[in-house]
Amino acid sequence: MGAKQAEGREVMLTQEDTPLRTVTAGKTLTVFLDGDIDHHTARLIRSRIDTKVYIQRPDELILDLSRVCFMDSSGLGLILGRYAKAVELGIAFKVANPSPQIRRILDLAGTERLIKIESAHPSRRAW
């Protein structure tokens, strides 16, 4: 379990509190993440995704980040770790629909050298 500060007090997070939902279509597992991915939530999200992957054994895993508002290095670690696990299990992996802010983090980290990143809308880059 993780802990998160709420109005000056620590609140324990459970599996049910993690901001994600999954959809399976054929042999594709899509994980829709929502809200913030930080050191408080990343461990629980990782656990839920890994459990789904081990149970379902999809051919493809997609992390949809369209509703992720904030991501720190723990979020980047979450994504890279799921990619490594997918490669280990022979599962195709991609990230979908990051917001421009999240896309910038992924770009700065050089994530696209390893992971396919798809956007419903072309990203707007400020050069």
N, CA, C and O atoms as CSV, one atom per row, in Angstrom:
chain,resi,resn,atom,element,x,y,z
A,1,MET,N,N,0.828,-1.195,0.000
A,1,MET,CA,C,0.000,0.000,0.000
A,1,MET,C,C,0.858,1.239,0.000
A,1,MET,O,O,1.949,1.248,0.571
A,2,GLY,N,N,0.385,2.258,-0.621
A,2,GLY,CA,C,1.078,3.524,-0.639
A,2,GLY,C,C,0.385,4.501,0.285
A,2,GLY,O,O,-0.712,4.237,0.778
A,3,ALA,N,N,1.034,5.636,0.519
A,3,ALA,CA,C,0.443,6.661,1.368
A,3,ALA,C,C,0.459,7.975,0.611
A,3,ALA,O,O,1.369,8.234,-0.177
A,4,LYS,N,N,-0.525,8.788,0.843
A,4,LYS,CA,C,-0.602,10.090,0.200
A,4,LYS,C,C,-1.072,11.107,1.226
A,4,LYS,O,O,-1.930,10.808,2.057
A,5,GLN,N,N,-0.517,12.293,1.170
A,5,GLN,CA,C,-0.901,13.348,2.098
A,5,GLN,C,C,-2.238,13.947,1.678
A,5,GLN,O,O,-2.440,14.248,0.501
A,6,ALA,N,N,-3.134,14.120,2.608
A,6,ALA,CA,C,-4.424,14.770,2.349
A,6,ALA,C,C,-4.717,15.685,3.519
A,6,ALA,O,O,-4.940,15.230,4.640
A,7,GLU,N,N,-4.713,16.986,3.246
A,7,GLU,CA,C,-4.992,17.987,4.274
A,7,GLU,C,C,-4.165,17.760,5.535
A,7,GLU,O,O,-4.689,17.778,6.649
A,8,GLY,N,N,-2.847,17.542,5.339
A,8,GLY,CA,C,-1.952,17.433,6.477
A,8,GLY,C,C,-1.936,16.080,7.156
A,8,GLY,O,O,-1.214,15.895,8.137
A,9,ARG,N,N,-2.711,15.128,6.662
A,9,ARG,CA,C,-2.687,13.798,7.271
A,9,ARG,C,C,-2.386,12.773,6.188
A,9,ARG,O,O,-2.659,13.000,5.009
A,10,GLU,N,N,-1.828,11.654,6.595
A,10,GLU,CA,C,-1.477,10.618,5.650
A,10,GLU,C,C,-2.667,9.692,5.428
A,10,GLU,O,O,-3.307,9.244,6.379
A,11,VAL,N,N,-2.953,9.411,4.156
A,11,VAL,CA,C,-4.053,8.534,3.795
A,11,VAL,C,C,-3.454,7.318,3.093
A,11,VAL,O,O,-2.643,7.462,2.178
A,12,MET,N,N,-3.850,6.137,3.516
A,12,MET,CA,C,-3.347,4.920,2.890
A,12,MET,C,C,-4.151,4.631,1.622
A,12,MET,O,O,-5.382,4.654,1.637
A,13,LEU,N,N,-3.435,4.358,0.520
A,13,LEU,CA,C,-4.079,4.014,-0.735
A,13,LEU,C,C,-4.186,2.506,-0.856
A,13,LEU,O,O,-3.308,1.775,-0.397
A,14,THR,N,N,-5.247,2.048,-1.467
A,14,THR,CA,C,-5.439,0.624,-1.710
A,14,THR,C,C,-5.503,0.385,-3.211
A,14,THR,O,O,-5.531,1.335,-3.992
A,15,GLN,N,N,-5.527,-0.869,-3.613
A,15,GLN,CA,C,-5.627,-1.220,-5.028
A,15,GLN,C,C,-6.819,-0.527,-5.687
A,15,GLN,O,O,-6.721,-0.076,-6.828
A,16,GLU,N,N,-7.934,-0.441,-4.978
A,16,GLU,CA,C,-9.143,0.149,-5.545
A,16,GLU,C,C,-9.025,1.655,-5.735
A,16,GLU,O,O,-9.772,2.237,-6.521
A,17,ASP,N,N,-8.091,2.299,-5.022
A,17,ASP,CA,C,-7.910,3.743,-5.124
A,17,ASP,C,C,-7.057,4.155,-6.319
A,17,ASP,O,O,-7.027,5.332,-6.681
A,18,THR,N,N,-6.369,3.205,-6.930
A,18,THR,CA,C,-5.473,3.570,-8.017
A,18,THR,C,C,-6.281,3.999,-9.229
A,18,THR,O,O,-7.259,3.344,-9.591
A,19,PRO,N,N,-5.880,5.091,-9.856
A,19,PRO,CA,C,-6.663,5.705,-10.922
A,19,PRO,C,C,-6.441,5.058,-12.291
A,19,PRO,O,O,-5.747,5.609,-13.145
A,20,LEU,N,N,-7.041,3.879,-12.484
A,20,LEU,CA,C,-6.950,3.257,-13.792
A,20,LEU,C,C,-8.145,2.363,-14.046
A,20,LEU,O,O,-8.809,1.898,-13.120
A,21,ARG,N,N,-8.404,2.131,-15.328
A,21,ARG,CA,C,-9.379,1.127,-15.724
A,21,ARG,C,C,-8.794,0.408,-16.919
A,21,ARG,O,O,-7.950,0.956,-17.628
A,22,THR,N,N,-9.235,-0.815,-17.145
A,22,THR,CA,C,-8.704,-1.605,-18.244
A,22,THR,C,C,-9.819,-2.041,-19.169
A,22,THR,O,O,-10.961,-2.242,-18.754
A,23,VAL,N,N,-9.460,-2.181,-20.427
A,23,VAL,CA,C,-10.386,-2.668,-21.441
A,23,VAL,C,C,-9.634,-3.710,-22.263
A,23,VAL,O,O,-8.514,-3.472,-22.713
A,24,THR,N,N,-10.261,-4.857,-22.450
A,24,THR,CA,C,-9.676,-5.908,-23.275
A,24,THR,C,C,-10.500,-6.036,-24.546
A,24,THR,O,O,-11.719,-6.202,-24.502
A,25,ALA,N,N,-9.814,-5.957,-25.679
A,25,ALA,CA,C,-10.457,-6.134,-26.981
A,25,ALA,C,C,-9.624,-7.155,-27.742
A,25,ALA,O,O,-8.508,-6.856,-28.168
A,26,GLY,N,N,-10.155,-8.343,-27.911
A,26,GLY,CA,C,-9.370,-9.412,-28.527
A,26,GLY,C,C,-8.189,-9.742,-27.627
A,26,GLY,O,O,-8.365,-10.054,-26.449
A,27,LYS,N,N,-6.996,-9.673,-28.178
A,27,LYS,CA,C,-5.779,-9.955,-27.411
A,27,LYS,C,C,-5.028,-8.673,-27.049
A,27,LYS,O,O,-3.832,-8.709,-26.758
A,28,THR,N,N,-5.742,-7.530,-27.069
A,28,THR,CA,C,-5.143,-6.248,-26.695
A,28,THR,C,C,-5.702,-5.798,-25.355
A,28,THR,O,O,-6.916,-5.721,-25.167
A,29,LEU,N,N,-4.805,-5.503,-24.433
A,29,LEU,CA,C,-5.178,-4.960,-23.131
A,29,LEU,C,C,-4.813,-3.486,-23.127
A,29,LEU,O,O,-3.642,-3.130,-23.262
A,30,THR,N,N,-5.819,-2.628,-22.973
A,30,THR,CA,C,-5.585,-1.188,-22.891
A,30,THR,C,C,-5.828,-0.751,-21.460
A,30,THR,O,O,-6.872,-1.039,-20.876
A,31,VAL,N,N,-4.853,-0.054,-20.906
A,31,VAL,CA,C,-4.942,0.455,-19.548
A,31,VAL,C,C,-5.084,1.971,-19.642
A,31,VAL,O,O,-4.207,2.654,-20.170
A,32,PHE,N,N,-6.193,2.487,-19.127
A,32,PHE,CA,C,-6.463,3.918,-19.125
A,32,PHE,C,C,-6.080,4.470,-17.749
A,32,PHE,O,O,-6.716,4.150,-16.745
A,33,LEU,N,N,-5.051,5.292,-17.714
A,33,LEU,CA,C,-4.610,5.906,-16.459
A,33,LEU,C,C,-5.271,7.263,-16.316
A,33,LEU,O,O,-5.584,7.919,-17.310
A,34,ASP,N,N,-5.483,7.681,-15.078
A,34,ASP,CA,C,-6.223,8.918,-14.810
A,34,ASP,C,C,-5.570,9.655,-13.655
A,34,ASP,O,O,-5.190,9.040,-12.659
A,35,GLY,N,N,-5.438,10.965,-13.781
A,35,GLY,CA,C,-4.925,11.781,-12.683
A,35,GLY,C,C,-3.415,11.872,-12.671
A,35,GLY,O,O,-2.781,12.001,-13.718
A,36,ASP,N,N,-2.843,11.805,-11.484
A,36,ASP,CA,C,-1.407,11.956,-11.287
A,36,ASP,C,C,-0.730,10.600,-11.169
A,36,ASP,O,O,-1.268,9.670,-10.567
A,37,ILE,N,N,0.456,10.505,-11.751
A,37,ILE,CA,C,1.302,9.329,-11.536
A,37,ILE,C,C,2.550,9.839,-10.838
A,37,ILE,O,O,3.429,10.441,-11.453
A,38,ASP,N,N,2.605,9.584,-9.545
A,38,ASP,CA,C,3.746,10.017,-8.746
A,38,ASP,C,C,4.194,8.864,-7.866
A,38,ASP,O,O,3.689,7.748,-7.991
A,39,HIS,N,N,5.139,9.130,-6.978
A,39,HIS,CA,C,5.665,8.034,-6.164
A,39,HIS,C,C,4.618,7.435,-5.229
A,39,HIS,O,O,4.801,6.321,-4.739
A,40,HIS,N,N,3.535,8.147,-4.976
A,40,HIS,CA,C,2.466,7.617,-4.124
A,40,HIS,C,C,1.604,6.590,-4.857
A,40,HIS,O,O,1.138,5.623,-4.254
A,41,THR,N,N,1.395,6.799,-6.139
A,41,THR,CA,C,0.473,5.945,-6.886
A,41,THR,C,C,1.155,4.937,-7.801
A,41,THR,O,O,0.549,3.925,-8.154
A,42,ALA,N,N,2.389,5.187,-8.189
A,42,ALA,CA,C,3.055,4.358,-9.199
A,42,ALA,C,C,3.148,2.891,-8.792
A,42,ALA,O,O,2.918,2.013,-9.624
A,43,ARG,N,N,3.475,2.606,-7.554
A,43,ARG,CA,C,3.643,1.218,-7.123
A,43,ARG,C,C,2.331,0.439,-7.230
A,43,ARG,O,O,2.318,-0.705,-7.683
A,44,LEU,N,N,1.240,1.059,-6.815
A,44,LEU,CA,C,-0.054,0.387,-6.894
A,44,LEU,C,C,-0.522,0.218,-8.331
A,44,LEU,O,O,-1.084,-0.818,-8.686
A,45,ILE,N,N,-0.292,1.225,-9.151
A,45,ILE,CA,C,-0.660,1.124,-10.564
A,45,ILE,C,C,0.140,-0.007,-11.207
A,45,ILE,O,O,-0.410,-0.832,-11.936
A,46,ARG,N,N,1.435,-0.036,-10.932
A,46,ARG,CA,C,2.308,-1.086,-11.469
A,46,ARG,C,C,1.778,-2.474,-11.088
A,46,ARG,O,O,1.717,-3.373,-11.927
A,47,SER,N,N,1.403,-2.635,-9.840
A,47,SER,CA,C,0.896,-3.917,-9.360
A,47,SER,C,C,-0.375,-4.318,-10.089
A,47,SER,O,O,-0.529,-5.473,-10.486
A,48,ARG,N,N,-1.279,-3.377,-10.265
A,48,ARG,CA,C,-2.547,-3.688,-10.949
A,48,ARG,C,C,-2.321,-4.042,-12.412
A,48,ARG,O,O,-2.932,-4.977,-12.930
A,49,ILE,N,N,-1.439,-3.291,-13.081
A,49,ILE,CA,C,-1.157,-3.593,-14.486
A,49,ILE,C,C,-0.512,-4.967,-14.603
A,49,ILE,O,O,-0.929,-5.778,-15.430
A,50,ASP,N,N,0.495,-5.233,-13.788
A,50,ASP,CA,C,1.199,-6.517,-13.861
A,50,ASP,C,C,0.261,-7.689,-13.598
A,50,ASP,O,O,0.357,-8.723,-14.260
A,51,THR,N,N,-0.634,-7.536,-12.646
A,51,THR,CA,C,-1.600,-8.594,-12.362
A,51,THR,C,C,-2.465,-8.870,-13.582
A,51,THR,O,O,-2.663,-10.026,-13.957
A,52,LYS,N,N,-2.979,-7.814,-14.203
A,52,LYS,CA,C,-3.808,-7.980,-15.411
A,52,LYS,C,C,-3.027,-8.664,-16.524
A,52,LYS,O,O,-3.543,-9.557,-17.197
A,53,VAL,N,N,-1.782,-8.243,-16.716
A,53,VAL,CA,C,-0.956,-8.818,-17.779
A,53,VAL,C,C,-0.711,-10.297,-17.519
A,53,VAL,O,O,-0.843,-11.108,-18.435
A,54,TYR,N,N,-0.360,-10.663,-16.300
A,54,TYR,CA,C,-0.087,-12.068,-15.989
A,54,TYR,C,C,-1.331,-12.943,-16.104
A,54,TYR,O,O,-1.237,-14.107,-16.495
A,55,ILE,N,N,-2.481,-12.397,-15.768
A,55,ILE,CA,C,-3.720,-13.170,-15.866
A,55,ILE,C,C,-4.187,-13.295,-17.320
A,55,ILE,O,O,-4.553,-14.381,-17.770
A,56,GLN,N,N,-4.171,-12.177,-18.047
A,56,GLN,CA,C,-4.734,-12.176,-19.400
A,56,GLN,C,C,-3.756,-12.597,-20.490
A,56,GLN,O,O,-4.178,-13.116,-21.523
A,57,ARG,N,N,-2.465,-12.387,-20.282
A,57,ARG,CA,C,-1.440,-12.688,-21.292
A,57,ARG,C,C,-1.814,-12.125,-22.663
A,57,ARG,O,O,-1.961,-12.882,-23.622
A,58,PRO,N,N,-1.970,-10.802,-22.764
A,58,PRO,CA,C,-2.352,-10.197,-24.042
A,58,PRO,C,C,-1.198,-10.269,-25.047
A,58,PRO,O,O,-0.048,-10.505,-24.676
A,59,ASP,N,N,-1.524,-10.064,-26.312
A,59,ASP,CA,C,-0.498,-9.939,-27.344
A,59,ASP,C,C,0.019,-8.513,-27.410
A,59,ASP,O,O,1.135,-8.267,-27.868
A,60,GLU,N,N,-0.810,-7.563,-26.945
A,60,GLU,CA,C,-0.438,-6.151,-26.982
A,60,GLU,C,C,-0.914,-5.472,-25.698
A,60,GLU,O,O,-2.011,-5.743,-25.208
A,61,LEU,N,N,-0.074,-4.588,-25.163
A,61,LEU,CA,C,-0.411,-3.780,-23.995
A,61,LEU,C,C,-0.285,-2.316,-24.386
A,61,LEU,O,O,0.758,-1.877,-24.872
A,62,ILE,N,N,-1.355,-1.570,-24.169
A,62,ILE,CA,C,-1.370,-0.137,-24.474
A,62,ILE,C,C,-1.634,0.620,-23.184
A,62,ILE,O,O,-2.597,0.330,-22.474
A,63,LEU,N,N,-0.779,1.591,-22.878
A,63,LEU,CA,C,-1.034,2.501,-21.757
A,63,LEU,C,C,-1.573,3.796,-22.339
A,63,LEU,O,O,-0.852,4.516,-23.029
A,64,ASP,N,N,-2.831,4.094,-22.067
A,64,ASP,CA,C,-3.463,5.329,-22.539
A,64,ASP,C,C,-3.294,6.393,-21.464
A,64,ASP,O,O,-3.790,6.248,-20.347
A,65,LEU,N,N,-2.590,7.460,-21.812
A,65,LEU,CA,C,-2.272,8.523,-20.851
A,65,LEU,C,C,-3.108,9.780,-21.075
A,65,LEU,O,O,-2.764,10.843,-20.558
A,66,SER,N,N,-4.189,9.681,-21.828
A,66,SER,CA,C,-4.967,10.867,-22.190
A,66,SER,C,C,-5.518,11.618,-20.982
A,66,SER,O,O,-5.767,12.820,-21.077
A,67,ARG,N,N,-5.716,10.948,-19.856
A,67,ARG,CA,C,-6.276,11.610,-18.673
A,67,ARG,C,C,-5.250,11.804,-17.559
A,67,ARG,O,O,-5.611,12.120,-16.425
A,68,VAL,N,N,-3.974,11.615,-17.882
A,68,VAL,CA,C,-2.917,11.839,-16.890
A,68,VAL,C,C,-2.589,13.329,-16.870
A,68,VAL,O,O,-2.229,13.914,-17.892
A,69,CYS,N,N,-2.720,13.928,-15.693
A,69,CYS,CA,C,-2.505,15.367,-15.535
A,69,CYS,C,C,-1.064,15.705,-15.167
A,69,CYS,O,O,-0.537,16.742,-15.569
A,70,PHE,N,N,-0.435,14.820,-14.399
A,70,PHE,CA,C,0.918,15.063,-13.887
A,70,PHE,C,C,1.647,13.733,-13.822
A,70,PHE,O,O,1.060,12.701,-13.498
A,71,MET,N,N,2.933,13.773,-14.134
A,71,MET,CA,C,3.752,12.580,-14.026
A,71,MET,C,C,5.157,13.005,-13.639
A,71,MET,O,O,5.739,13.886,-14.272
A,72,ASP,N,N,5.703,12.384,-12.602
A,72,ASP,CA,C,7.090,12.642,-12.227
A,72,ASP,C,C,7.949,11.468,-12.685
A,72,ASP,O,O,7.507,10.653,-13.494
A,73,SER,N,N,9.155,11.380,-12.181
A,73,SER,CA,C,10.057,10.310,-12.601
A,73,SER,C,C,9.513,8.928,-12.249
A,73,SER,O,O,9.850,7.948,-12.913
A,74,SER,N,N,8.685,8.836,-11.228
A,74,SER,CA,C,8.061,7.552,-10.893
A,74,SER,C,C,7.130,7.094,-12.008
A,74,SER,O,O,7.037,5.900,-12.293
A,75,GLY,N,N,6.450,8.031,-12.630
A,75,GLY,CA,C,5.581,7.702,-13.764
A,75,GLY,C,C,6.388,7.229,-14.955
A,75,GLY,O,O,6.008,6.280,-15.641
A,76,LEU,N,N,7.502,7.895,-15.195
A,76,LEU,CA,C,8.383,7.468,-16.278
A,76,LEU,C,C,8.924,6.067,-15.986
A,76,LEU,O,O,9.003,5.228,-16.883
A,77,GLY,N,N,9.292,5.822,-14.740
A,77,GLY,CA,C,9.747,4.493,-14.341
A,77,GLY,C,C,8.663,3.445,-14.503
A,77,GLY,O,O,8.939,2.314,-14.902
A,78,LEU,N,N,7.435,3.819,-14.196
A,78,LEU,CA,C,6.297,2.916,-14.376
A,78,LEU,C,C,6.179,2.503,-15.842
A,78,LEU,O,O,6.039,1.319,-16.146
A,79,ILE,N,N,6.236,3.468,-16.737
A,79,ILE,CA,C,6.109,3.193,-18.168
A,79,ILE,C,C,7.270,2.323,-18.655
A,79,ILE,O,O,7.050,1.320,-19.334
A,80,LEU,N,N,8.507,2.707,-18.311
A,80,LEU,CA,C,9.673,1.946,-18.762
A,80,LEU,C,C,9.682,0.533,-18.182
A,80,LEU,O,O,10.089,-0.415,-18.854
A,81,GLY,N,N,9.237,0.397,-16.948
A,81,GLY,CA,C,9.160,-0.922,-16.328
A,81,GLY,C,C,8.137,-1.820,-16.985
A,81,GLY,O,O,8.380,-3.015,-17.149
A,82,ARG,N,N,6.969,-1.253,-17.373
A,82,ARG,CA,C,5.954,-2.055,-18.059
A,82,ARG,C,C,6.455,-2.432,-19.440
A,82,ARG,O,O,6.179,-3.530,-19.923
A,83,TYR,N,N,7.195,-1.526,-20.084
A,83,TYR,CA,C,7.795,-1.852,-21.384
A,83,TYR,C,C,8.755,-3.038,-21.235
A,83,TYR,O,O,8.697,-3.987,-22.016
A,84,ALA,N,N,9.628,-2.981,-20.240
A,84,ALA,CA,C,10.594,-4.066,-20.021
A,84,ALA,C,C,9.885,-5.388,-19.736
A,84,ALA,O,O,10.287,-6.436,-20.241
A,85,LYS,N,N,8.840,-5.334,-18.934
A,85,LYS,CA,C,8.071,-6.544,-18.615
A,85,LYS,C,C,7.397,-7.082,-19.882
A,85,LYS,O,O,7.375,-8.293,-20.102
A,86,ALA,N,N,6.852,-6.195,-20.710
A,86,ALA,CA,C,6.207,-6.619,-21.958
A,86,ALA,C,C,7.224,-7.301,-22.882
A,86,ALA,O,O,6.938,-8.353,-23.453
A,87,VAL,N,N,8.402,-6.703,-23.025
A,87,VAL,CA,C,9.443,-7.300,-23.863
A,87,VAL,C,C,9.801,-8.687,-23.335
A,87,VAL,O,O,9.933,-9.635,-24.109
A,88,GLU,N,N,9.957,-8.801,-22.027
A,88,GLU,CA,C,10.291,-10.073,-21.385
A,88,GLU,C,C,9.252,-11.155,-21.701
A,88,GLU,O,O,9.591,-12.325,-21.875
A,89,LEU,N,N,7.979,-10.743,-21.770
A,89,LEU,CA,C,6.884,-11.693,-21.998
A,89,LEU,C,C,6.486,-11.817,-23.472
A,89,LEU,O,O,5.564,-12.562,-23.801
A,90,GLY,N,N,7.176,-11.090,-24.360
A,90,GLY,CA,C,6.854,-11.152,-25.778
A,90,GLY,C,C,5.584,-10.426,-26.152
A,90,GLY,O,O,4.895,-10.817,-27.094
A,91,ILE,N,N,5.268,-9.372,-25.421
A,91,ILE,CA,C,4.046,-8.600,-25.630
A,91,ILE,C,C,4.403,-7.276,-26.311
A,91,ILE,O,O,5.323,-6.583,-25.876
A,92,ALA,N,N,3.683,-6.926,-27.369
A,92,ALA,CA,C,3.860,-5.625,-28.006
A,92,ALA,C,C,3.409,-4.549,-27.025
A,92,ALA,O,O,2.470,-4.764,-26.259
A,93,PHE,N,N,4.075,-3.386,-27.041
A,93,PHE,CA,C,3.792,-2.345,-26.053
A,93,PHE,C,C,3.804,-0.989,-26.726
A,93,PHE,O,O,4.649,-0.702,-27.573
A,94,LYS,N,N,2.845,-0.154,-26.332
A,94,LYS,CA,C,2.876,1.236,-26.781
A,94,LYS,C,C,2.170,2.127,-25.781
A,94,LYS,O,O,1.380,1.673,-24.953
A,95,VAL,N,N,2.479,3.405,-25.882
A,95,VAL,CA,C,1.853,4.450,-25.077
A,95,VAL,C,C,0.956,5.236,-26.021
A,95,VAL,O,O,1.340,5.526,-27.154
A,96,ALA,N,N,-0.231,5.578,-25.557
A,96,ALA,CA,C,-1.184,6.289,-26.411
A,96,ALA,C,C,-1.658,7.577,-25.756
A,96,ALA,O,O,-1.851,7.642,-24.542
A,97,ASN,N,N,-1.839,8.582,-26.569
A,97,ASN,CA,C,-2.531,9.825,-26.228
A,97,ASN,C,C,-1.982,10.615,-25.037
A,97,ASN,O,O,-2.759,11.080,-24.204
A,98,PRO,N,N,-0.672,10.774,-24.942
A,98,PRO,CA,C,-0.184,11.628,-23.857
A,98,PRO,C,C,-0.540,13.088,-24.138
A,98,PRO,O,O,-0.543,13.525,-25.288
A,99,SER,N,N,-0.836,13.830,-23.083
A,99,SER,CA,C,-1.079,15.265,-23.236
A,99,SER,C,C,0.232,15.919,-23.680
A,99,SER,O,O,1.291,15.301,-23.574
A,100,PRO,N,N,0.179,17.145,-24.170
A,100,PRO,CA,C,1.428,17.812,-24.559
A,100,PRO,C,C,2.458,17.875,-23.418
A,100,PRO,O,O,3.657,17.738,-23.661
A,101,GLN,N,N,1.998,18.081,-22.182
A,101,GLN,CA,C,2.922,18.145,-21.047
A,101,GLN,C,C,3.578,16.798,-20.783
A,101,GLN,O,O,4.782,16.726,-20.537
A,102,ILE,N,N,2.785,15.729,-20.833
A,102,ILE,CA,C,3.315,14.390,-20.605
A,102,ILE,C,C,4.187,13.977,-21.790
A,102,ILE,O,O,5.219,13.334,-21.602
A,103,ARG,N,N,3.789,14.333,-22.985
A,103,ARG,CA,C,4.590,14.038,-24.183
A,103,ARG,C,C,5.964,14.683,-24.071
A,103,ARG,O,O,6.966,14.087,-24.465
A,104,ARG,N,N,6.013,15.887,-23.541
A,104,ARG,CA,C,7.293,16.589,-23.379
A,104,ARG,C,C,8.214,15.808,-22.442
A,104,ARG,O,O,9.407,15.671,-22.712
A,105,ILE,N,N,7.663,15.300,-21.349
A,105,ILE,CA,C,8.459,14.490,-20.417
A,105,ILE,C,C,8.984,13.244,-21.125
A,105,ILE,O,O,10.158,12.896,-20.993
A,106,LEU,N,N,8.119,12.582,-21.870
A,106,LEU,CA,C,8.524,11.383,-22.604
A,106,LEU,C,C,9.599,11.704,-23.635
A,106,LEU,O,O,10.551,10.942,-23.801
A,107,ASP,N,N,9.448,12.842,-24.334
A,107,ASP,CA,C,10.427,13.255,-25.335
A,107,ASP,C,C,11.775,13.584,-24.688
A,107,ASP,O,O,12.822,13.168,-25.185
A,108,LEU,N,N,11.749,14.323,-23.593
A,108,LEU,CA,C,12.993,14.690,-22.914
A,108,LEU,C,C,13.753,13.460,-22.414
A,108,LEU,O,O,14.983,13.454,-22.373
A,109,ALA,N,N,13.013,12.430,-22.037
A,109,ALA,CA,C,13.632,11.198,-21.549
A,109,ALA,C,C,14.079,10.287,-22.699
A,109,ALA,O,O,14.736,9.274,-22.459
A,110,GLY,N,N,13.731,10.636,-23.940
A,110,GLY,CA,C,14.112,9.810,-25.079
A,110,GLY,C,C,13.327,8.510,-25.155
A,110,GLY,O,O,13.794,7.528,-25.732
A,111,THR,N,N,12.147,8.507,-24.578
A,111,THR,CA,C,11.332,7.299,-24.488
A,111,THR,C,C,10.996,6.713,-25.856
A,111,THR,O,O,10.926,5.494,-26.010
A,112,GLU,N,N,10.791,7.568,-26.841
A,112,GLU,CA,C,10.349,7.082,-28.146
A,112,GLU,C,C,11.430,6.266,-28.867
A,112,GLU,O,O,11.137,5.601,-29.860
A,113,ARG,N,N,12.663,6.310,-28.383
A,113,ARG,CA,C,13.699,5.448,-28.960
A,113,ARG,C,C,13.399,3.978,-28.668
A,113,ARG,O,O,13.831,3.092,-29.406
A,114,LEU,N,N,12.653,3.723,-27.581
A,114,LEU,CA,C,12.304,2.356,-27.189
A,114,LEU,C,C,10.843,2.021,-27.424
A,114,LEU,O,O,10.502,0.921,-27.860
A,115,ILE,N,N,9.987,2.991,-27.127
A,115,ILE,CA,C,8.550,2.735,-27.036
A,115,ILE,C,C,7.810,3.519,-28.109
A,115,ILE,O,O,8.075,4.701,-28.332
A,116,LYS,N,N,6.877,2.840,-28.770
A,116,LYS,CA,C,6.023,3.518,-29.738
A,116,LYS,C,C,5.037,4.400,-28.979
A,116,LYS,O,O,4.374,3.941,-28.048
A,117,ILE,N,N,4.942,5.667,-29.380
A,117,ILE,CA,C,4.016,6.614,-28.755
A,117,ILE,C,C,3.073,7.105,-29.841
A,117,ILE,O,O,3.502,7.666,-30.849
A,118,GLU,N,N,1.783,6.885,-29.619
A,118,GLU,CA,C,0.768,7.310,-30.578
A,118,GLU,C,C,-0.113,8.372,-29.957
A,118,GLU,O,O,-0.441,8.314,-28.772
A,119,SER,N,N,-0.489,9.339,-30.768
A,119,SER,CA,C,-1.389,10.390,-30.308
A,119,SER,C,C,-2.584,10.474,-31.239
A,119,SER,O,O,-2.452,10.360,-32.457
A,120,ALA,N,N,-3.762,10.676,-30.642
A,120,ALA,CA,C,-4.962,10.869,-31.451
A,120,ALA,C,C,-4.840,12.171,-32.235
A,120,ALA,O,O,-5.327,12.292,-33.359
A,121,HIS,N,N,-4.173,13.145,-31.604
A,121,HIS,CA,C,-3.930,14.431,-32.245
A,121,HIS,C,C,-2.426,14.631,-32.326
A,121,HIS,O,O,-1.711,14.322,-31.373
A,122,PRO,N,N,-1.935,15.144,-33.447
A,122,PRO,CA,C,-0.497,15.370,-33.535
A,122,PRO,C,C,-0.028,16.288,-32.418
A,122,PRO,O,O,-0.681,17.281,-32.100
A,123,SER,N,N,1.107,15.947,-31.829
A,123,SER,CA,C,1.613,16.793,-30.740
A,123,SER,C,C,2.100,18.119,-31.310
A,123,SER,O,O,2.655,18.173,-32.407
A,124,ARG,N,N,1.888,19.156,-30.569
A,124,ARG,CA,C,2.344,20.493,-30.958
A,124,ARG,C,C,3.648,20.756,-30.230
A,124,ARG,O,O,3.669,20.895,-29.007
A,125,ARG,N,N,4.703,20.823,-30.964
A,125,ARG,CA,C,5.994,21.057,-30.338
A,125,ARG,C,C,6.412,22.496,-30.533
A,125,ARG,O,O,6.315,23.041,-31.633
A,126,ALA,N,N,6.872,23.101,-29.469
A,126,ALA,CA,C,7.379,24.464,-29.544
A,126,ALA,C,C,8.882,24.383,-29.766
A,126,ALA,O,O,9.616,23.898,-28.904
A,127,TRP,N,N,9.336,24.853,-30.909
A,127,TRP,CA,C,10.769,24.792,-31.208
A,127,TRP,C,C,11.419,26.076,-30.893
A,127,TRP,O,O,12.627,26.219,-31.078
